Amino acid sequence: MTRLIAAAAAPAPLWNSFEAAVRQTFRSMTAPAAEASVFESLDREQARIRQSSRMWLVG
């Protein structure tokens, strides 16, 4: 009977997913900082999208 109870209680998959979540969180918190050029290119792209959407609304 104890063999059935021990076989039924397999917490390994739960522990593995929890461990993977903790690792992913740690990786995201320790990611290297982005350079200023990345933010500049994002700003340019957002400005381009805003401008084209205004033209679409007007046109």
URJOQUI-V61733 format. One record per helix or strand of 2 or more residues. SS is the DSSP state (A for helix, B for strand). FROM is the first residue (numbers start at 1). TO is the last residue. If there is no record, write none. Layout:
BEGIN
ss=SS from=FROM to=TO
ss=SS from=FROM to=TO
END
This chain:
BEGIN
ss=A from=2 to=8
ss=A from=12 to=29
ss=A from=36 to=58
END
